[in-house]
Amino acid sequence: MSQDKGKAASKADTRGSIGAKSGGTKTAGASTHSLQGVDYLRSYFANHRLVAKQTIQNLVRSFVTSTMTWMVIGVALGLPAMLFILLDNLEGLGGDWQGKPGISVYLQADVSEREGRLLAKTLGSEPEFIAARYISAAQALEEFKQHSGFDEVLNSLPGNPLPAVIDIEPDDVSTIELKMSVQRLEEKAAVESVSIDLAWIERLIALVTLGERFVLALAIFLGLGVLLSIGNTIRLAIENRRAEIEIIKLVGATDRFVRRPFLYLGFWYGVGGALFAWLMVQGSLLFLSAPIEDLIYSYRGEFTVKGMGLEDSALLFLTGAGLGIVGAGLAVGRHLHEIEPT
């Protein structure tokens, strides 16, 4: 008996020493363990990977419903993207114009080729002009024959009716600056006349500006439509999981933890909608490129319709993902606080 009492006392002393090392306190029931540093980051990113994987798996399981939502978002994103691409192609129709009108300076008949080339070099070095190209009367006649098709008529003429010309590319496209440049060029003694269609330039610039603003306004309205669509979808998802949210809140889950899967759900909706929009735009351009190129070729020569490049595609996907996250965040922030465990 004395030996058993000694062993019991020894065990009691051992438990007492452990309790002293741990602060002398004993916790009953569940205990929590806080992560620090690297362990916290690993747990954080692991949870994000798990939630992202689970949300996309849930969307794939309900593939038909998810596809319908993706297509609605894709139409809303694809329409302004398509119009932006068409505007970009419209600005590229000028070819050599490259967004800047050309000024044609017709020289006097008595101006020699040497004087004309010297004048072109002088004008090309001025800061208000980017480049100036001298075209002799013979070169102008050959170019006119190639583009007009009136070879026989031109060959029957006693002489060359075309003067030498200097093609100038201005640096500024504003109509005020162009008018001042034209007026200054007309005052030169070697210049017979200066040709530039300012009215056509003003109409084209106004048309492109109107198109850009119209597409921008349309993109804003359709972007709001994407936010509402994703927000309504997330709201329904929250209502369907109301009981689950109440339970996990009851055991201590934070709003941030509850919000996370819905934000990823909005992210995947946005990315999927952007993918559908990209496919729609590329498919439409592929379908329309052949007739557009044939039409443009009949007017000005070769032209290739440009599709969505890497930057445009990245911007489309970033826009879709951003709208998805914002729409989901607005919906979760509005409806999540209404769900509390009872």
C-alpha positions as CSV (number, residue, x, y, z in Angstrom):
1,M,0.0,0.0,0.0
2,S,2.8,2.4,0.8
3,Q,4.4,1.7,-2.6
4,D,1.1,2.4,-4.4
5,K,0.7,5.6,-2.5
6,G,4.2,6.6,-3.5
7,K,3.6,6.0,-7.2
8,A,0.4,8.0,-7.0
9,A,2.2,10.9,-5.4
10,S,4.9,10.7,-8.0
11,K,2.3,10.9,-10.8
12,A,0.7,13.8,-9.1
13,D,4.0,15.6,-8.8
14,T,4.6,15.0,-12.5
15,R,1.2,16.5,-13.5
16,G,1.9,19.4,-11.2
17,S,5.2,20.2,-12.8
18,I,3.6,20.1,-16.3
19,G,0.9,22.4,-15.1
20,A,3.4,24.8,-13.8
21,K,5.3,24.9,-17.1
22,S,2.1,25.6,-19.0
23,G,1.1,28.4,-16.6
24,G,-0.7,26.2,-14.1
25,T,-4.1,26.4,-15.9
26,K,-6.2,23.6,-17.3
27,T,-8.7,24.2,-20.2
28,A,-11.8,22.2,-20.3
29,G,-13.6,21.5,-23.7
30,A,-12.5,22.7,-27.1
31,S,-9.3,24.7,-27.5
32,T,-8.1,27.0,-30.3
33,H,-4.7,27.2,-31.8
34,S,-3.5,30.4,-33.5
35,L,-1.3,30.1,-36.6
36,Q,1.7,32.4,-37.0
37,G,3.8,33.5,-39.9
38,V,4.4,31.0,-42.6
39,D,1.8,28.6,-41.2
40,Y,-0.8,31.2,-41.4
41,L,0.0,32.0,-45.1
42,R,0.0,28.4,-46.0
43,S,-3.4,27.9,-44.4
44,Y,-4.7,31.1,-46.0
45,F,-3.7,30.1,-49.6
46,A,-4.7,26.5,-49.1
47,N,-8.1,27.6,-48.1
48,H,-8.4,29.9,-51.2
49,R,-7.3,27.1,-53.5
50,L,-9.8,24.8,-51.9
51,V,-12.7,27.3,-52.2
52,A,-11.8,28.2,-55.8
53,K,-11.7,24.5,-56.8
54,Q,-15.0,23.7,-55.0
55,T,-16.8,26.7,-56.6
56,I,-15.8,25.8,-60.2
57,Q,-16.7,22.2,-59.5
58,N,-20.1,23.2,-58.4
59,L,-20.6,25.3,-61.5
60,V,-19.5,22.4,-63.7
61,R,-22.0,20.1,-62.0
62,S,-24.8,22.4,-62.9
63,F,-23.4,23.0,-66.3
64,V,-26.6,23.9,-68.2
65,T,-27.6,26.6,-65.7
66,S,-24.0,27.9,-65.5
67,T,-23.7,28.0,-69.3
68,M,-26.9,30.1,-69.6
69,T,-25.5,32.6,-67.1
70,W,-22.1,32.7,-68.8
71,M,-23.8,33.3,-72.2
72,V,-25.9,36.2,-70.8
73,I,-22.7,37.8,-69.4
74,G,-20.9,37.0,-72.6
75,V,-23.4,38.9,-74.7
76,A,-23.2,41.9,-72.4
77,L,-19.4,41.9,-72.6
78,G,-19.1,40.9,-76.2
79,L,-21.2,43.6,-77.8
80,P,-19.1,46.6,-76.7
81,A,-15.9,44.7,-77.3
82,M,-17.1,43.9,-80.8
83,L,-17.9,47.6,-81.5
84,F,-14.5,48.7,-80.1
85,I,-12.7,46.3,-82.4
86,L,-14.8,47.6,-85.4
87,L,-13.9,51.2,-84.5
88,D,-10.3,50.2,-84.3
89,N,-10.5,48.7,-87.8
90,L,-12.3,51.7,-89.0
91,E,-9.4,54.0,-87.8
92,G,-7.0,51.7,-89.7
93,L,-8.8,52.0,-93.0
94,G,-6.7,55.0,-93.9
95,G,-3.6,52.8,-94.5
96,D,-0.9,55.3,-95.2
97,W,-3.1,58.1,-93.7
98,Q,-2.5,56.5,-90.2
99,G,-4.9,58.9,-88.5
100,K,-3.4,62.1,-90.0
101,P,-4.6,63.8,-93.2
102,G,-2.2,64.5,-96.0
103,I,-1.5,67.9,-97.5
104,S,-0.8,68.0,-101.3
105,V,1.3,71.0,-102.3
106,Y,1.2,71.6,-106.2
107,L,4.3,73.4,-107.5
108,Q,4.6,76.0,-110.2
109,A,5.3,74.6,-113.7
110,D,8.6,76.5,-113.9
111,V,10.0,75.0,-110.7
112,S,12.8,72.6,-111.4
113,E,13.1,69.2,-109.9
114,R,16.2,70.3,-107.8
115,E,14.2,73.2,-106.4
116,G,11.2,71.0,-105.7
117,R,13.3,68.4,-103.8
118,L,15.1,71.1,-101.8
119,L,11.7,72.6,-100.9
120,A,10.4,69.1,-99.8
121,K,13.5,68.6,-97.7
122,T,13.0,72.0,-96.0
123,L,9.3,71.4,-95.3
124,G,10.0,67.9,-93.9
125,S,12.5,69.3,-91.4
126,E,9.9,71.8,-90.0
127,P,8.5,70.8,-86.5
128,E,4.8,71.0,-87.6
129,F,5.3,68.4,-90.3
130,I,6.4,64.8,-89.9
131,A,7.5,64.0,-93.4
132,A,7.4,65.5,-96.9
133,R,7.8,63.5,-100.2
134,Y,8.6,65.1,-103.5
135,I,6.8,63.6,-106.5
136,S,7.9,64.8,-109.9
137,A,5.5,65.5,-112.8
138,A,6.5,62.3,-114.5
139,Q,6.0,60.2,-111.4
140,A,2.6,61.8,-110.8
141,L,1.6,60.9,-114.4
142,E,2.6,57.3,-114.0
143,E,0.8,56.9,-110.6
144,F,-2.3,58.5,-112.2
145,K,-2.2,56.0,-115.1
146,Q,-2.0,53.1,-112.7
147,H,-4.9,54.2,-110.6
148,S,-7.2,55.7,-113.2
149,G,-6.9,53.3,-116.1
150,F,-7.0,56.1,-118.6
151,D,-3.7,55.2,-120.2
152,E,-4.8,55.7,-123.8
153,V,-6.4,59.1,-123.1
154,L,-3.3,60.3,-121.3
155,N,-0.9,59.1,-124.0
156,S,-2.8,61.0,-126.6
157,L,-2.2,64.3,-124.9
158,P,0.5,66.5,-126.3
159,G,2.2,66.9,-122.9
160,N,2.1,66.1,-119.2
161,P,-0.8,68.0,-117.7
162,L,0.1,67.2,-114.1
163,P,2.5,69.4,-112.0
164,A,5.1,68.2,-109.5
165,V,3.6,67.8,-106.1
166,I,4.9,67.5,-102.5
167,D,3.0,65.2,-100.2
168,I,3.2,66.4,-96.6
169,E,2.2,64.5,-93.4
170,P,1.3,67.0,-90.7
171,D,2.0,66.4,-87.0
172,D,-1.2,67.9,-85.7
173,V,-4.7,66.9,-87.0
174,S,-6.6,69.8,-85.5
175,T,-8.4,71.8,-88.2
176,I,-7.2,75.2,-86.9
177,E,-3.5,74.1,-87.1
178,L,-4.1,72.6,-90.5
179,K,-5.7,75.7,-91.9
180,M,-2.8,77.8,-90.6
181,S,-0.3,75.4,-92.3
182,V,-2.2,75.5,-95.6
183,Q,-2.3,79.3,-95.5
184,R,1.4,79.5,-94.9
185,L,2.2,77.1,-97.7
186,E,0.1,79.0,-100.2
187,E,2.2,82.1,-99.5
188,K,5.4,80.4,-100.9
189,A,6.4,81.6,-104.3
190,A,7.1,78.1,-105.7
191,V,3.6,76.8,-104.7
192,E,0.7,76.9,-107.2
193,S,-2.0,75.6,-104.9
194,V,-2.5,73.5,-101.8
195,S,-5.1,70.8,-101.5
196,I,-6.6,69.3,-98.3
197,D,-10.2,68.2,-97.7
198,L,-10.7,69.7,-94.2
199,A,-14.5,69.2,-94.3
200,W,-13.9,65.4,-94.9
201,I,-11.4,65.3,-92.1
202,E,-13.8,67.1,-89.7
203,R,-16.6,64.7,-90.6
204,L,-14.4,61.7,-90.1
205,I,-13.0,62.8,-86.8
206,A,-16.5,63.7,-85.5
207,L,-17.8,60.3,-86.7
208,V,-15.0,58.4,-84.9
209,T,-15.4,60.5,-81.8
210,L,-19.2,59.9,-81.8
211,G,-18.7,56.2,-82.3
212,E,-16.2,56.0,-79.4
213,R,-18.5,57.8,-77.0
214,F,-21.5,55.7,-78.1
215,V,-19.6,52.5,-77.5
216,L,-18.3,53.8,-74.1
217,A,-21.8,54.6,-73.0
218,L,-23.1,51.3,-74.2
219,A,-20.3,49.5,-72.4
220,I,-21.2,51.3,-69.1
221,F,-24.8,50.4,-69.4
222,L,-24.1,46.7,-70.3
223,G,-21.5,46.6,-67.5
224,L,-24.2,47.6,-65.0
225,G,-26.3,44.9,-66.5
226,V,-23.5,42.4,-65.8
227,L,-23.3,43.6,-62.2
228,L,-27.1,43.2,-61.7
229,S,-27.1,39.7,-63.4
230,I,-24.2,38.4,-61.3
231,G,-25.6,40.1,-58.1
232,N,-29.0,38.4,-58.6
233,T,-27.4,35.0,-59.3
234,I,-25.3,35.4,-56.1
235,R,-28.4,36.4,-54.1
236,L,-30.2,33.2,-55.2
237,A,-27.1,31.2,-54.2
238,I,-27.1,32.8,-50.8
239,E,-30.8,32.1,-50.3
240,N,-30.3,28.5,-51.3
241,R,-27.5,28.1,-48.7
242,R,-29.2,30.1,-45.9
243,A,-29.4,27.1,-43.6
244,E,-25.8,26.2,-44.2
245,I,-24.7,29.8,-43.5
246,E,-26.6,29.9,-40.3
247,I,-25.0,26.7,-39.1
248,I,-21.4,27.7,-39.8
249,K,-22.0,31.1,-38.3
250,L,-23.4,29.3,-35.2
251,V,-20.1,27.5,-34.8
252,G,-18.1,30.7,-35.0
253,A,-17.5,31.3,-38.8
254,T,-16.7,35.0,-39.6
255,D,-18.4,37.0,-42.3
256,R,-15.2,37.0,-44.3
257,F,-15.1,33.2,-44.2
258,V,-18.7,33.0,-45.4
259,R,-18.2,35.6,-48.0
260,R,-15.2,33.9,-49.7
261,P,-17.0,31.2,-51.7
262,F,-19.5,33.7,-53.1
263,L,-16.7,36.0,-54.3
264,Y,-15.1,33.1,-56.1
265,L,-18.4,32.2,-57.6
266,G,-18.7,35.7,-59.0
267,F,-15.1,35.6,-60.2
268,W,-15.8,32.4,-62.2
269,Y,-19.0,33.8,-63.6
270,G,-17.1,36.8,-64.8
271,V,-14.3,34.8,-66.3
272,G,-16.7,32.4,-68.0
273,G,-18.7,35.2,-69.4
274,A,-15.5,36.9,-70.7
275,L,-14.6,33.6,-72.4
276,F,-17.9,33.4,-74.1
277,A,-17.6,37.1,-75.2
278,W,-14.1,36.4,-76.6
279,L,-15.4,33.4,-78.6
280,M,-18.3,35.5,-79.9
281,V,-16.1,38.4,-81.0
282,Q,-13.5,36.2,-82.7
283,G,-16.1,34.1,-84.4
284,S,-18.0,37.2,-85.6
285,L,-14.9,38.8,-87.0
286,L,-13.9,35.5,-88.7
287,F,-17.4,35.4,-90.2
288,L,-17.4,39.0,-91.4
289,S,-13.7,39.4,-92.4
290,A,-14.0,38.0,-95.9
291,P,-16.8,40.2,-97.2
292,I,-15.4,43.3,-95.4
293,E,-12.0,42.8,-97.0
294,D,-13.5,42.3,-100.4
295,L,-15.5,45.5,-100.0
296,I,-12.5,47.5,-98.9
297,Y,-10.3,46.1,-101.6
298,S,-12.7,47.4,-104.2
299,Y,-12.2,50.9,-102.9
300,R,-8.6,51.2,-101.7
301,G,-6.6,48.0,-102.0
302,E,-5.6,45.4,-99.5
303,F,-6.9,45.4,-96.0
304,T,-7.0,42.8,-93.2
305,V,-9.5,42.9,-90.4
306,K,-7.8,42.9,-87.0
307,G,-9.2,40.7,-84.3
308,M,-8.6,40.8,-80.6
309,G,-4.9,40.9,-79.7
310,L,-3.3,39.8,-76.5
311,E,-3.8,43.2,-74.8
312,D,-7.5,43.4,-75.8
313,S,-8.1,39.8,-74.7
314,A,-6.4,40.4,-71.3
315,L,-8.5,43.6,-70.8
316,L,-11.7,41.7,-71.6
317,F,-10.9,38.9,-69.1
318,L,-9.8,41.4,-66.4
319,T,-13.0,43.3,-67.0
320,G,-15.2,40.2,-66.7
321,A,-13.4,39.0,-63.6
322,G,-13.6,42.5,-62.0
323,L,-17.3,42.9,-62.7
324,G,-17.9,39.4,-61.3
325,I,-16.1,40.1,-58.0
326,V,-17.7,43.5,-57.6
327,G,-21.2,42.2,-58.4
328,A,-20.7,39.3,-55.9
329,G,-19.3,41.6,-53.3
330,L,-22.3,43.9,-53.5
331,A,-24.8,41.1,-53.3
332,V,-23.0,39.4,-50.4
333,G,-22.6,42.6,-48.5
334,R,-26.2,43.4,-48.8
335,H,-27.8,40.0,-48.0
336,L,-25.2,38.3,-45.8
337,H,-25.7,40.4,-42.7
338,E,-29.4,39.6,-42.8
339,I,-28.7,35.9,-42.1
340,E,-27.9,35.3,-38.5
341,P,-28.3,32.1,-36.5
342,T,-31.3,31.9,-34.2
